[in-house]
Amino acid sequence: MNKLQTNLNKPSYSIPQVARIIGVTPYRVRIMVKLKQLPSLLAGKQEIILKQDLENYLQKRNTSTKLQYQH
């Protein structure tokens, strides 16, 4: 099991957790949410990202990266 699979065991993640998983800063994740690149929900006062939404983002990102390198 790789590091990414190990980190994707929860039903939802905080902004800092998502930042660690995808290798960016929490600020960058907030920008991605604001730009609607990554869906989020409010759980009380905390913004969270559902596991399925994070998996969808990672899948799109991997597909996009593969397409860029095919040129």
MARBA-3410 file (N, C-alpha, C, O; in Angstrom, 1 decimal):
71
0.8,-1.2,0.0,0.0,0.0,0.0,0.9,1.2,0.0,1.8,1.4,0.8 ~ 0.7,2.1,-0.9,1.5,3.3,-1.0,1.0,4.4,-0.1,-0.1,4.3,0.6 ~ 1.8,5.5,0.1,1.5,6.6,1.0,0.1,7.2,0.7,-0.7,7.5,1.7 ~ -0.2,7.4,-0.5,-1.5,8.0,-0.9,-2.7,7.1,-0.4,-3.7,7.6,0.1 ~ -2.6,5.8,-0.7,-3.7,4.9,-0.3,-3.8,4.9,1.2,-4.9,4.8,1.7
-2.7,4.9,1.9,-2.7,5.0,3.4,-3.5,6.2,3.9,-4.2,6.1,4.9 ~ -3.2,7.3,3.3,-3.8,8.6,3.7,-5.3,8.7,3.3,-6.0,9.6,3.8 ~ -5.8,7.9,2.4,-7.2,8.0,2.0,-8.1,7.0,2.6,-8.9,6.4,2.0 ~ -8.0,6.9,3.9,-8.8,6.0,4.7,-10.0,6.6,5.4,-10.8,5.9,6.0 ~ -10.0,7.9,5.5,-11.1,8.6,6.2,-12.2,9.1,5.3,-12.0,9.2,4.1
-13.4,9.3,5.8,-14.5,9.8,4.9,-14.4,11.2,4.5,-15.0,11.6,3.5 ~ -13.7,12.0,5.3,-13.5,13.4,4.9,-12.2,13.9,5.5,-11.6,13.3,6.4 ~ -11.7,15.1,5.0,-10.4,15.6,5.4,-10.5,17.1,5.6,-11.2,17.8,4.9 ~ -9.6,17.6,6.5,-9.5,19.0,6.7,-8.6,19.6,5.6,-7.9,18.9,4.9 ~ -8.6,20.9,5.5,-7.8,21.6,4.5,-6.3,21.3,4.7,-5.6,20.9,3.8
-5.8,21.3,6.0,-4.3,21.0,6.1,-4.0,19.5,5.8,-3.0,19.2,5.3 ~ -5.0,18.6,6.1,-4.8,17.2,5.7,-4.7,17.0,4.2,-3.8,16.3,3.7 ~ -5.6,17.7,3.5,-5.6,17.6,2.0,-4.3,18.2,1.5,-3.7,17.6,0.6 ~ -3.8,19.3,2.1,-2.6,19.9,1.6,-1.4,18.9,1.8,-0.6,18.8,0.9 ~ -1.3,18.2,2.9,-0.2,17.2,3.1,-0.4,16.1,2.1,0.6,15.6,1.6
-1.6,15.6,1.8,-1.8,14.5,0.9,-1.3,14.8,-0.5,-0.7,14.0,-1.2 ~ -1.7,16.0,-1.0,-1.4,16.4,-2.4,-0.1,17.1,-2.5,0.3,17.4,-3.6 ~ 0.5,17.5,-1.4,1.8,18.1,-1.5,1.8,19.6,-1.8,2.7,20.1,-2.5 ~ 0.8,20.3,-1.3,0.8,21.8,-1.5,0.5,22.4,-0.1,0.4,21.7,0.9 ~ 0.5,23.7,-0.1,0.2,24.4,1.2,-1.3,24.5,1.5,-2.1,24.4,0.5
-1.7,24.6,2.7,-3.1,24.8,3.0,-3.7,26.0,2.3,-4.9,26.0,1.8 ~ -2.9,27.1,2.1,-3.4,28.3,1.4,-3.7,27.9,-0.1,-4.8,28.3,-0.6 ~ -2.9,27.1,-0.7,-3.2,26.6,-2.1,-4.5,25.8,-2.1,-5.3,26.0,-3.1 ~ -4.7,25.0,-1.2,-6.0,24.2,-1.1,-7.1,25.1,-1.0,-8.2,24.9,-1.7 ~ -7.0,26.1,-0.2,-8.1,27.1,0.0,-8.4,27.8,-1.3,-9.6,28.1,-1.7
-7.4,28.2,-2.1,-7.5,28.8,-3.4,-8.2,27.8,-4.3,-9.1,28.2,-5.1 ~ -7.8,26.6,-4.3,-8.5,25.6,-5.2,-9.9,25.4,-4.9,-10.8,25.3,-5.8 ~ -10.3,25.5,-3.6,-11.7,25.4,-3.2,-12.4,26.7,-3.7,-13.5,26.6,-4.2 ~ -11.8,27.8,-3.5,-12.5,29.1,-3.9,-12.7,29.1,-5.4,-13.7,29.6,-5.9 ~ -11.7,28.5,-6.2,-11.8,28.5,-7.6,-12.7,27.3,-8.1,-12.8,27.1,-9.3
-13.2,26.6,-7.2,-14.1,25.4,-7.5,-13.4,24.3,-8.2,-14.0,23.5,-8.9 ~ -12.1,24.2,-8.0,-11.3,23.1,-8.5,-11.4,21.9,-7.6,-11.2,20.7,-8.0 ~ -11.8,22.1,-6.3,-11.9,21.1,-5.3,-13.2,21.4,-4.5,-13.2,22.4,-3.8 ~ -14.2,20.6,-4.5,-15.4,20.8,-3.7,-15.2,20.7,-2.2,-14.3,19.9,-1.8 ~ -15.9,21.5,-1.5,-15.7,21.4,0.0,-17.1,21.6,0.6,-18.1,22.1,0.0
-17.2,21.2,1.9,-18.4,21.4,2.7,-18.0,22.1,4.0,-16.9,22.0,4.5 ~ -19.0,22.8,4.6,-18.7,23.3,6.0,-19.3,22.3,7.0,-20.4,21.9,6.9 ~ -18.4,21.9,8.0,-18.8,21.0,9.1,-18.7,21.9,10.3,-17.6,22.0,10.9 ~ -19.8,22.6,10.7,-19.6,23.6,11.8,-18.9,24.8,11.2,-19.4,25.4,10.2 ~ -17.8,25.1,11.8,-17.0,26.2,11.2,-15.8,25.7,10.4,-15.0,26.5,9.8
-15.6,24.4,10.3,-14.5,23.8,9.6,-14.9,23.4,8.2,-15.9,22.8,8.0 ~ -14.0,23.8,7.3,-14.2,23.4,5.9,-13.6,22.0,5.7,-12.5,21.8,6.1 ~ -14.4,21.1,5.1,-13.8,19.7,4.9,-14.0,19.4,3.4,-14.8,19.9,2.7 ~ -13.2,18.4,3.0,-13.3,17.8,1.7,-13.6,16.3,1.8,-12.9,15.6,2.5 ~ -14.6,15.9,1.1,-15.0,14.5,1.2,-14.0,13.6,0.5,-13.4,14.1,-0.5
-13.9,12.4,0.9,-12.9,11.5,0.4,-13.2,11.3,-1.1,-12.2,11.3,-1.9 ~ -14.4,11.1,-1.5,-14.7,10.9,-3.0,-14.3,12.1,-3.8,-13.8,12.0,-4.9 ~ -14.5,13.4,-3.3,-14.1,14.6,-4.0,-12.6,14.6,-4.1,-12.1,15.0,-5.2 ~ -11.9,14.3,-3.1,-10.4,14.3,-3.2,-9.9,13.2,-4.2,-9.0,13.5,-5.0 ~ -10.5,12.0,-4.1,-10.2,11.0,-5.1,-10.5,11.4,-6.5,-9.7,11.2,-7.4
-11.6,12.1,-6.8,-11.9,12.6,-8.1,-10.9,13.6,-8.6,-10.5,13.6,-9.7 ~ -10.5,14.5,-7.7,-9.5,15.5,-8.0,-8.2,14.9,-8.4,-7.6,15.2,-9.4 ~ -7.8,13.9,-7.6,-6.5,13.2,-7.8,-6.5,12.5,-9.2,-5.5,12.4,-9.9 ~ -7.7,11.8,-9.5,-7.8,11.1,-10.7,-7.7,12.1,-11.9,-7.0,11.8,-12.9 ~ -8.4,13.2,-11.8,-8.3,14.2,-12.9,-6.9,14.8,-13.0,-6.4,14.9,-14.1
-6.3,15.0,-11.9,-4.9,15.6,-11.9,-3.9,14.6,-12.6,-3.1,15.0,-13.4 ~ -4.1,13.3,-12.3,-3.2,12.3,-12.9,-3.5,12.1,-14.4,-2.5,12.0,-15.1 ~ -4.7,12.2,-14.8,-5.1,12.2,-16.2,-4.5,13.4,-16.9,-4.0,13.2,-18.0 ~ -4.6,14.5,-16.3,-4.1,15.8,-16.9,-2.6,15.7,-17.1,-2.1,16.1,-18.1 ~ -1.9,15.2,-16.0,-0.5,15.1,-16.1,0.0,14.1,-17.2,0.9,14.4,-17.9
-0.7,13.0,-17.3,-0.4,12.1,-18.4,-0.6,12.7,-19.8,0.2,12.5,-20.7 ~ -1.7,13.5,-19.9,-1.9,14.1,-21.2,-0.9,15.1,-21.6,-0.5,15.2,-22.7 ~ -0.4,15.9,-20.6,0.7,16.8,-20.8,1.9,16.2,-21.3,2.6,16.8,-22.2 ~ 2.3,15.1,-20.8,3.5,14.4,-21.1,3.5,13.6,-22.5,4.5,13.2,-22.9 ~ 2.3,13.5,-23.0,2.1,12.7,-24.3,2.5,13.6,-25.5,2.7,13.1,-26.6
2.5,14.9,-25.3,2.8,15.9,-26.4,4.3,15.9,-26.8,4.7,16.6,-27.7
END
